[in-house]
Amino acid sequence: MLKRIWSLAIKEFIHLRSDWWMPAFMLIGGAMELLAVAWATSRPITNLPIMIFDQSKTAASHALVIGLENTKTFAAPQQVNDMQTIQDAMDRGQINAAVIIPPDYAEQLQSFVGHPTLLVIINGAENTPAQASNRAIQGLARDIDQRILIQRLGLSAEQFSGFNPSLRVWFNENLSEALYTTPAELGMMLEFTVLLFAALAFSRERELGTIEQLLVMPFSSLEIIIGKSIPVIIVGFADFLLMLGMVHFAFDVPIRGSFLLLMVLAFGYLLVELGKGLVLSVISKTQHQAFLLVLLVGMVDFMFTGYAAPVESMPQVLRWFANVIPAHHWLTILRGIALKGAGMDVLWPNVLALAILGTVIGAFSLQFVRKALD
């Protein structure tokens, strides 16, 4: 039996050598997308274009412009002389924010009863730059407001300081977005790789017209399934190791927990996704259809992993549904081991859920695929 299974696995590797672009795409394509996401999220948002309509033309308004530039969020502010220029630039998406300084800004700032105001316009069509712009301007506004209060009360900065919370961030001390997005992207790319590779296993044979030749050979359906699965597991695990090494060494994503435990659970997760992929493979008539089904299943899984939106913020019905998505538990395990250094004493509910889902999916896929082949 082992000899027959090994011969089937060798046959699959020969197919891969002929269709070398497929494993190359899965290995290199996934790694490149992960690299792009990690690079984009590990860099702070800087040099956003901004326009200033300064109607005050005073030292106070000039200090405000310098303060905006010193936030590093904005590029050197572009001075304009009318609102129409700002509106045209906003319509064309040329700027992310605009600040209109009123003519009496300096007088209101210096008066003990004045109320200095600013009109701030943010381009909300682009969510991430808009949030960065809002945070930078809000921070500058709080700093100006504090200086005004200190000046009017006649106190020093030390005397004015009051409640000051002691903030401690665990697991991601610098609040780096890359430490959140890259493990999640790694987990999703691993799922897509295994699903796609497994989904093409039988659909490729059917499209090439070789499925009948495979079925008339002296192999049982179980031997065919195992022989087809071995290359998927090898390529999928190699892809996982490649992406894990890349995010660890290139982007300083830590592995604080047990590396051996992570490898064992990653292998178990690969088996779960392998079962799903084989079911997609036998119900697909062509490789193109298999690819579309992988996209459909992958997008559904993506919505319930907690990557795009926190599962905790979803309605209760959707939270229940998320518990039957293997990728949801896998991302919790991956982040727990990598960022928190968690072990089985913490992760056992997710590991147990993944084991139960894997058993159900594996039993169903094995029965379904064997019935389809027989």
VOVEXZA-375238 format. One line per 5 residues: number of its first residue (from 1); their letters; for each residue y, x, z of C-alpha. Coordinates in steps of 0.25 Angstrom, whole numbers, plus 5000, padded with zeros to 4 digits. Each point is the difference from the previous one (the first is absolute). Layout:
<sites>
NUM = A = Y,X,Z | ... .
</sites>
This chain:
<sites>
1 = MLKRI = 5000,5000,5000 | 5010,5011,5004 | 4997,5007,4987 | 5003,4988,4992 | 5013,4997,5007 .
6 = WSLAI = 5004,5015,4998 | 4997,4998,4985 | 5009,4988,5000 | 5011,5007,5007 | 4999,5012,4990 .
11 = KEFIH = 5001,4990,4989 | 5013,4994,5006 | 5006,5014,5001 | 4997,5003,4986 | 5007,4987,4996 .
16 = LRSDW = 5012,5005,5009 | 5000,5013,4992 | 5001,4992,4987 | 5011,4991,5006 | 5007,5011,5008 .
21 = WMPAF = 5013,4993,4999 | 4995,4990,5010 | 4997,5008,5012 | 5012,5009,4997 | 5009,4988,5000 .
26 = MLIGG = 4994,4995,5013 | 5001,5014,5007 | 5013,5005,4994 | 5007,4987,4997 | 4998,4995,5015 .
31 = AMELL = 5005,5013,5005 | 5012,5001,4991 | 5004,4986,5005 | 4998,5003,5014 | 5008,5013,4998 .
36 = AVAWA = 5012,4992,4994 | 5000,4990,5011 | 4999,5010,5011 | 5011,5008,4994 | 5009,4988,4998 .
41 = TSRPI = 4998,4995,5014 | 5001,5014,5007 | 5014,5002,4995 | 5012,4993,5007 | 5009,4991,4991 .
46 = TNLPI = 5013,5008,4997 | 5011,5001,4989 | 5001,4985,4998 | 5012,4997,4991 | 5011,4993,5007 .
51 = MIFDQ = 5015,4996,4996 | 5012,4999,5010 | 5012,4991,4997 | 5010,5007,5010 | 5012,4991,5001 .
56 = SKTAA = 5005,5007,5012 | 5001,5014,4995 | 5002,5006,5014 | 4993,5011,5008 | 4992,4989,5007 .
61 = SHALV = 4994,4995,4987 | 4998,5014,4996 | 4992,5003,5012 | 4992,4988,4998 | 4996,5005,4986 .
66 = IGLEN = 4996,5013,5005 | 4992,4993,5011 | 4992,4992,4989 | 4998,5013,4992 | 4995,5007,5013 .
71 = TKTFA = 4989,4990,5002 | 4992,5007,4989 | 4996,4987,4995 | 5011,4999,4990 | 5005,5009,4989 .
76 = APQQV = 5014,5004,4999 | 5007,4986,5000 | 5007,4996,4987 | 5014,4995,5002 | 5005,4988,4992 .
81 = NDMQT = 5012,4992,4999 | 4996,4986,4998 | 4989,4990,5004 | 4996,4997,4985 | 4995,5015,4999 .
86 = IQDAM = 4991,4998,5012 | 4995,4986,4995 | 4996,5006,4986 | 4993,5012,5007 | 4992,4991,5009 .
91 = DRGQI = 4996,4991,4988 | 4995,5012,4992 | 4993,5006,5012 | 5008,5013,5000 | 5003,4999,5015 .
96 = NAAVI = 4993,4996,5013 | 5012,4997,5009 | 5015,4999,4999 | 5010,5000,5012 | 5014,4994,4999 .
101 = IPPDY = 5010,5005,5010 | 5011,4990,5002 | 5015,5005,5000 | 5002,4998,5015 | 4987,5008,5004 .
106 = AEQLQ = 5008,5011,5006 | 5010,4991,5008 | 4989,4991,5005 | 4992,5013,5004 | 5011,5006,5008 .
111 = SFVGH = 5005,4987,5007 | 4994,4996,5014 | 4999,4986,4995 | 4996,5002,4986 | 4987,4996,4993 .
116 = PTLLV = 4997,5010,4989 | 4991,4994,4989 | 4992,5005,4988 | 4994,4992,4989 | 4987,5006,4996 .
121 = IINGA = 4992,4996,4988 | 4985,5004,4999 | 4992,4999,4987 | 4988,4991,5006 | 4993,5000,4986 .
126 = ENTPA = 4993,5013,5005 | 4994,4998,5014 | 4997,5014,5004 | 5014,5007,4997 | 5007,4987,5005 .
131 = QASNR = 4993,5002,5014 | 5003,5015,5000 | 5015,4997,4996 | 5001,4989,5011 | 4994,5009,5011 .
136 = AIQGL = 5010,5011,4996 | 5012,4991,5000 | 4996,4993,5013 | 4998,5014,5007 | 5014,5004,4995 .
141 = ARDID = 5006,4987,5004 | 4994,5001,5014 | 5006,5014,5002 | 5014,4996,4995 | 4999,4988,5010 .
146 = QRILI = 4996,5009,5012 | 5012,5010,4997 | 5009,4988,4999 | 4995,4995,5014 | 5001,5014,5006 .
151 = QRLGL = 5014,5002,4995 | 5005,4986,5005 | 4994,5001,5014 | 5005,5014,5001 | 4987,5006,5004 .
156 = SAEQF = 4992,5012,4996 | 4987,4999,4992 | 4992,5004,5013 | 5007,4990,5008 | 4997,4989,4990 .
161 = SGFNP = 4986,5003,4998 | 4991,4989,5007 | 4986,4995,4997 | 4992,5010,4993 | 4986,4997,4997 .
166 = SLRVW = 4990,5011,5000 | 4992,4998,4987 | 4987,5006,4997 | 4992,4999,4987 | 4985,5001,5001 .
171 = FNENL = 4991,5005,4988 | 5012,5001,4990 | 5011,5008,5008 | 5009,5001,4988 | 4998,4986,4995 .
176 = SEALY = 4996,5005,4987 | 4996,4989,4990 | 4991,5010,4993 | 4990,4999,5013 | 4999,4985,4998 .
181 = TTPAE = 5000,4999,4985 | 4991,5012,4996 | 4988,4996,5008 | 5001,4986,4995 | 5001,5004,4986 .
186 = LGMML = 4988,5009,5002 | 4992,4989,5005 | 5004,4991,4988 | 4998,5010,4990 | 4986,5003,5006 .
191 = EFTVL = 4997,4985,4998 | 5004,4999,4986 | 4993,5013,4996 | 4986,4995,5006 | 5002,4986,4995 .
196 = LFAAL = 5004,5004,4986 | 4989,5011,4999 | 4989,4990,5005 | 5005,4988,4992 | 4998,5009,4987 .
201 = AFSRE = 4986,5003,5004 | 4992,4989,4993 | 5012,4994,4992 | 5000,5013,4992 | 4985,4999,4997 .
206 = RELGT = 5002,4986,4996 | 5011,5003,4991 | 4993,5012,4993 | 4988,4991,4998 | 4991,5010,5009 .
211 = IEQLL = 4997,4990,5011 | 4988,4995,4994 | 4994,5014,4998 | 5003,5003,5015 | 4993,4987,5004 .
216 = VMPFS = 4987,5003,4992 | 4998,5014,5006 | 4991,5001,5012 | 5010,4999,5011 | 5001,4989,5010 .
221 = SLEII = 5014,4993,5002 | 5002,5007,5013 | 4998,5013,4994 | 5010,4997,4989 | 5010,4995,5010 .
226 = IGKSI = 4998,5013,5009 | 5000,5009,4988 | 5013,4994,4995 | 5007,5000,5014 | 4998,5015,5002 .
231 = PVIIV = 5010,5005,4990 | 5010,4990,5005 | 4998,5005,5015 | 5001,5014,4996 | 5013,4998,4991 .
236 = GFADF = 5006,4991,5010 | 4998,5009,5012 | 5005,5012,4992 | 5013,4992,4997 | 5001,4997,5015 .
241 = LLMLG = 4999,5014,5004 | 5010,5004,4989 | 5011,4990,5004 | 4998,5003,5015 | 5002,5014,4998 .
246 = MVHFA = 5012,4998,4991 | 5007,4991,5010 | 4996,5009,5012 | 5004,5014,4994 | 5012,4995,4991 .
251 = FDVPI = 5006,4989,5008 | 4996,5004,5014 | 4993,4987,5003 | 4992,5004,5013 | 4985,4998,5003 .
256 = RGSFL = 5001,4999,5015 | 4986,4993,5002 | 4986,5004,4997 | 4999,5005,4985 | 4985,4997,5001 .
261 = LLMVL = 5002,4986,5004 | 5010,4998,4989 | 4990,5005,4990 | 4988,4991,5005 | 5009,4988,5000 .
266 = AFGYL = 5006,5003,4986 | 4985,5001,4995 | 4997,4987,5006 | 5013,4994,4994 | 4996,5005,4986 .
271 = LVELG = 4986,4993,5001 | 5008,4987,5003 | 5009,5001,4988 | 4988,5005,4992 | 4993,4986,5003 .
276 = KGLVL = 5012,4993,4995 | 5001,5008,4988 | 4986,4998,4995 | 5002,4985,5001 | 5012,5001,4991 .
281 = SVISK = 4992,5009,4991 | 4988,4990,4997 | 5009,4988,4998 | 5009,5007,4990 | 4997,5000,4986 .
286 = TQHQA = 5009,5011,4996 | 5006,5012,5006 | 5014,4994,4998 | 4996,4987,5007 | 4994,5009,5012 .
291 = FLLVL = 5014,5007,5000 | 5007,4987,5001 | 4991,4995,5011 | 5002,5013,5008 | 5015,4998,4999 .
296 = LVGMV = 4999,4986,5005 | 4991,5003,5012 | 5009,5013,5003 | 5013,4992,5000 | 4994,4989,5009 .
301 = DFMFT = 4995,5011,5010 | 5014,5007,4999 | 5007,4988,5005 | 4992,4999,5013 | 4999,5015,5004 .
306 = GYAAP = 5013,5000,5007 | 5006,5010,4990 | 5009,4991,4993 | 5003,4991,5012 | 4995,5000,5014 .
311 = VESMP = 4988,4991,5002 | 5006,4997,5014 | 5012,4993,4993 | 4991,4991,4991 | 4996,4986,5004 .
316 = QVLRW = 4987,4998,5008 | 4992,4996,4989 | 5003,5012,4992 | 4998,5009,5012 | 4986,4994,5001 .
321 = FANVI = 4997,5003,4985 | 5005,5014,5002 | 4989,5003,5009 | 4989,4998,4989 | 5007,5010,4991 .
326 = PAHHW = 4993,5014,5002 | 5013,5007,4996 | 5008,4994,5011 | 4990,5006,5010 | 4999,5013,4993 .
331 = LTILR = 5015,5003,5000 | 5000,4997,5015 | 4989,5010,5002 | 5007,5010,4991 | 5013,5000,5006 .
336 = GIALK = 4994,4999,5014 | 4992,5013,4998 | 5011,5007,4992 | 5012,4997,5008 | 4996,4995,5013 .
341 = GAGMD = 4988,5009,5003 | 4992,4988,5003 | 4985,5000,5002 | 4989,4989,5000 | 5004,4995,5014 .
346 = VLWPN = 5013,4995,4993 | 4995,4997,4986 | 4987,4994,5003 | 5005,4985,4997 | 5004,5005,4986 .
351 = VLALA = 4987,5008,4998 | 4992,4988,5004 | 5007,4991,4991 | 4998,5010,4988 | 4986,5001,5004 .
356 = ILGTV = 4998,4985,5000 | 5007,4998,4987 | 4993,5012,4994 | 4986,4994,5003 | 5004,4986,4995 .
361 = IGAFS = 5006,5006,4987 | 4989,5010,4998 | 4989,4990,5002 | 5007,4990,4991 | 5003,5010,4989 .
366 = LQFVR = 4986,5006,5000 | 4993,4986,4999 | 5010,4996,4989 | 4999,5013,4992 | 4985,5000,5001 .
371 = KALD = 4999,4985,4996 | 5009,5003,4988 | 4992,5012,4996 | 4987,4993,5001 .
</sites>
